[in-house]
């Protein structure tokens, strides 16, 4: 996932959002998503493997997804972008400079370019300038520096995979383990891709249509845009296994599709009671960043909840959040230990997740699903 605003800034601040709860506790507990018509809140919060298990394996590789599944993820997340020949592949961004070895490949040096995507000027190598065959020649690498040594140990070992390959892999894993494994794909930069003639939505629907596994397994489709989810709501009629998740950026920023259409609304306008009701008319889930549910105070400690969780439940939306990471650098001050900023801190991550589970979230993205699963078990025992 990637919002128009820096995720790092959202994680550090609460983006200034404080909402008064629009729901009483009983209503919040009874709420069910309205868009699909028959949603109920899950019996326990869903563990969503963020890019697989990217705390321990290079993101969006089969190794990352395999580790997430082995560690108990309910869903694994492929972020979807397109190649020049219209194939959906899994990368966090269409710029693959940080997550592959493309910069070391002299045959692709001339492909480096600068583009404007969702209002941001970015320099790198972009998936839409490569065929699938060319993408397959690249190898994945860990994105974060000075942390995640275990993941870095796998740099250069794994290829980039297509959405269809991921679906087949997850289907095989589900058959082997004897349990359903959901997929929670994110459609990245939909307005941008539509403008350059590579619309993601039809390619995604084509994958749904040709997959027996996707006909029955739980699927949640995410986007930071609105129009594509509104359109998909009509196109997935008759597919009760598919839900839609509205990702949320900073209140002062605008969704890319609204900005492109000169619509003045910003995310903050969509988080009012009226805005949440509108989202509930097409989406099943609302998924803001963690700090928009429980922000940090001036000392970097968790502050009072904003009320957004209860307000979304009152509107009939399930509530997810992104993203829990197990390193000190990403934790609230009270959950860090005395180790280095990039050090792994499982106990701190468990504690942080527990605070959000107590707020009543229905699911959460985590870079380390084993920690997420342990947190859910701990919450169910308390």
PABA-890003 format. One record per residue (C-alpha): y, z, x. Coordinates in steps of 0.05 Angstrom, whole numbers. Example, Ala and Ser with C-alpha at 12.3 -4.5 7.8 and 13.67 -1.06 7.14 Angstrom:
<atoms>
- -90, 156, 246
- -21, 143, 273
</atoms>
This chain:
<atoms>
- 0, 0, 0
- 70, -13, 22
- 133, -3, -18
- 199, -39, -6
- 223, 25, 27
- 191, 56, 89
- 132, 99, 71
- 149, 144, 129
- 216, 161, 97
- 182, 175, 31
- 132, 221, 64
- 186, 260, 99
- 231, 269, 39
- 220, 275, -35
- 265, 214, -44
- 311, 263, -80
- 270, 262, -143
- 269, 323, -188
- 245, 315, -259
- 243, 365, -315
- 174, 365, -346
- 172, 328, -412
- 105, 356, -432
- 76, 423, -451
- 14, 443, -412
- -34, 429, -469
- -7, 359, -479
- -11, 344, -405
- -83, 366, -402
- -102, 325, -463
- -65, 262, -443
- -103, 197, -434
- -77, 130, -411
- -54, 87, -469
- -57, 17, -441
- -132, 8, -444
- -136, 43, -511
- -192, 92, -496
- -177, 125, -429
- -193, 197, -415
- -176, 236, -353
- -233, 238, -302
- -276, 300, -302
- -254, 312, -230
- -201, 279, -188
- -222, 213, -158
- -226, 206, -82
- -196, 139, -64
- -214, 114, 6
- -148, 89, 33
- -163, 24, 69
- -233, 53, 74
- -236, 112, 122
- -179, 90, 166
- -172, 158, 200
- -237, 143, 237
- -247, 67, 236
- -199, 8, 241
- -171, -3, 171
- -198, -55, 123
- -261, -69, 162
- -332, -63, 135
- -341, -5, 183
- -282, 31, 151
- -309, 19, 81
- -379, 39, 101
- -354, 105, 130
- -313, 119, 67
- -373, 107, 23
- -418, 150, 66
- -367, 205, 63
- -364, 206, -12
- -307, 162, -34
- -308, 145, -108
- -268, 81, -94
- -252, 40, -33
- -185, 4, -26
- -177, -67, -1
- -104, -89, 4
- -105, -164, -12
- -65, -219, 20
- -77, -294, 23
- -95, -344, 77
- -66, -414, 79
- -127, -440, 43
- -118, -390, -13
- -173, -340, 4
- -160, -267, -9
- -172, -224, 52
- -163, -150, 66
- -102, -131, 108
- -49, -78, 95
- 5, -130, 106
- 6, -205, 113
- 37, -193, 182
- -25, -179, 225
- 11, -165, 290
- -6, -91, 289
- -76, -93, 260
- -109, -150, 299
- -113, -179, 369
- -72, -240, 349
- -17, -224, 400
- -67, -232, 456
- -92, -300, 433
- -55, -357, 469
- -80, -409, 419
- -39, -375, 365
- 24, -359, 405
- 64, -414, 371
- 48, -384, 302
- 93, -324, 315
- 153, -329, 269
- 205, -291, 229
- 203, -288, 154
- 239, -252, 97
- 189, -216, 52
- 212, -174, -6
- 281, -171, 24
- 259, -149, 93
- 263, -191, 156
- 197, -187, 194
- 173, -220, 258
- 99, -231, 272
- 38, -271, 253
- 25, -281, 179
- -40, -292, 143
- -12, -349, 101
- -3, -389, 165
- -77, -385, 183
- -139, -414, 151
- -196, -367, 135
- -235, -396, 193
- -178, -380, 240
- -170, -309, 212
- -244, -299, 223
- -235, -311, 298
- -189, -250, 303
- -213, -179, 312
- -187, -115, 281
- -154, -58, 318
- -126, 10, 301
- -53, 7, 280
- -28, 77, 298
- -13, 94, 370
- -22, 161, 406
- -71, 185, 353
- -138, 167, 322
- -176, 159, 387
- -242, 151, 350
- -215, 92, 312
- -185, 61, 375
- -255, 64, 405
- -275, 8, 357
- -216, -38, 373
- -240, -110, 379
- -308, -99, 348
- -298, -119, 275
- -277, -183, 241
- -228, -191, 183
- -264, -195, 117
- -251, -231, 51
- -248, -197, -16
- -313, -231, -37
- -348, -205, 25
- -323, -135, 10
- -348, -139, -62
- -417, -161, -39
- -419, -106, 13
- -399, -52, -37
- -450, -78, -87
- -504, -72, -34
- -482, -2, -16
- -482, 19, -89
- -552, -8, -98
- -576, 28, -36
- -544, 95, -53
- -559, 91, -127
- -488, 108, -149
- -429, 67, -173
- -375, 53, -121
- -309, 30, -149
- -259, -17, -119
- -184, -6, -122
- -151, -69, -94
- -77, -75, -84
- -43, -143, -95
- 8, -147, -39
- 76, -183, -44
- 58, -220, -107
- 127, -250, -118
- 130, -275, -47
- 61, -307, -50
- 76, -340, -117
- 140, -369, -87
- 102, -401, -29
- 48, -430, -75
- -7, -380, -62
- -9, -336, -124
- -56, -277, -114
- -71, -262, -186
- -111, -325, -203
- -151, -319, -139
- -166, -246, -157
- -187, -265, -228
- -232, -319, -200
- -267, -267, -157
- -275, -222, -217
- -306, -279, -257
- -358, -299, -205
- -381, -228, -188
- -435, -194, -227
- -418, -128, -194
- -344, -131, -214
- -366, -143, -286
- -389, -71, -292
- -366, -27, -234
- -300, 12, -241
- -241, -29, -216
- -168, -6, -212
- -117, -59, -194
- -54, -34, -159
- 14, -65, -149
- 85, -45, -130
- 109, -100, -177
- 110, -98, -253
- 105, -169, -278
- 37, -184, -248
- 7, -121, -279
- 38, -139, -347
- 6, -208, -342
- -60, -180, -319
- -63, -133, -378
- -71, -193, -423
- -119, -228, -377
- -168, -170, -370
- -176, -160, -445
- -250, -148, -458
- -262, -118, -389
- -263, -43, -402
- -284, -28, -330
- -216, -52, -304
- -155, -8, -303
- -85, -20, -276
- -45, 25, -230
- 31, 21, -224
- 49, 41, -153
- 118, 72, -146
- 171, 66, -91
- 233, 107, -76
- 278, 119, -137
- 338, 83, -104
- 296, 21, -88
- 278, -37, -134
- 210, -68, -147
- 208, -135, -112
- 197, -176, -175
- 256, -143, -211
- 301, -154, -151
- 281, -227, -148
- 297, -235, -222
- 365, -200, -213
- 341, -143, -258
- 384, -83, -238
- 332, -30, -254
- 307, 13, -197
- 246, 57, -192
- 287, 117, -214
- 302, 81, -280
- 228, 72, -291
- 212, 145, -282
- 252, 169, -342
- 213, 185, -406
- 231, 116, -433
- 212, 83, -368
- 145, 119, -364
- 131, 99, -436
- 143, 27, -417
- 96, 32, -357
- 43, 64, -403
- 46, 2, -447
- 11, -40, -394
- -14, 7, -339
- -66, 63, -340
- -43, 98, -277
- 22, 118, -244
- 17, 128, -169
- 79, 153, -132
- 78, 178, -60
- 58, 251, -51
- 128, 276, -38
- 152, 250, -105
- 104, 299, -138
- 114, 358, -91
- 172, 345, -42
- 186, 379, 25
- 243, 428, 33
- 293, 429, 91
- 242, 464, 134
- 188, 412, 122
- 148, 458, 76
- 123, 442, 7
- 176, 457, -45
- 171, 464, -121
- 137, 407, -159
- 184, 355, -189
- 151, 353, -257
- 132, 280, -251
- 57, 294, -258
- 67, 328, -325
- 117, 276, -348
- 69, 219, -332
- 12, 254, -368
- 57, 264, -428
- 71, 189, -429
- -4, 176, -430
- -13, 157, -356
- -65, 181, -307
- -33, 204, -242
- -54, 184, -172
- -16, 193, -107
- -14, 166, -36
- -30, 183, 19
- -62, 244, 51
- -72, 238, 126
- -107, 289, 170
- -61, 291, 230
- -7, 344, 242
- 47, 291, 243
- 36, 278, 168
- 25, 349, 143
- 75, 398, 113
- 99, 449, 164
- 58, 506, 134
- -7, 467, 142
- 3, 445, 215
- -33, 481, 271
- -10, 491, 343
- -40, 426, 368
- -3, 362, 385
- 32, 321, 332
- -22, 268, 333
- -79, 318, 333
- -130, 318, 277
- -124, 379, 232
- -178, 379, 179
- -163, 449, 154
- -90, 432, 145
- -106, 369, 107
- -153, 408, 61
- -98, 458, 47
- -47, 405, 31
- -93, 366, -16
- -110, 431, -51
- -37, 442, -69
- -33, 374, -102
- -99, 383, -138
- -70, 447, -168
- -13, 404, -195
- -63, 366, -238
- -68, 297, -205
- -125, 252, -229
- -139, 217, -163
- -112, 210, -92
- -113, 164, -33
- -137, 194, 32
- -147, 165, 101
- -207, 211, 108
- -251, 213, 46
- -297, 268, 74
- -237, 315, 74
- -217, 291, 5
- -287, 303, -23
- -288, 373, 8
- -221, 388, -25
- -246, 366, -93
- -308, 408, -86
- -266, 468, -66
- -219, 459, -125
- -278, 454, -174
- -305, 521, -148
- -239, 557, -153
</atoms>
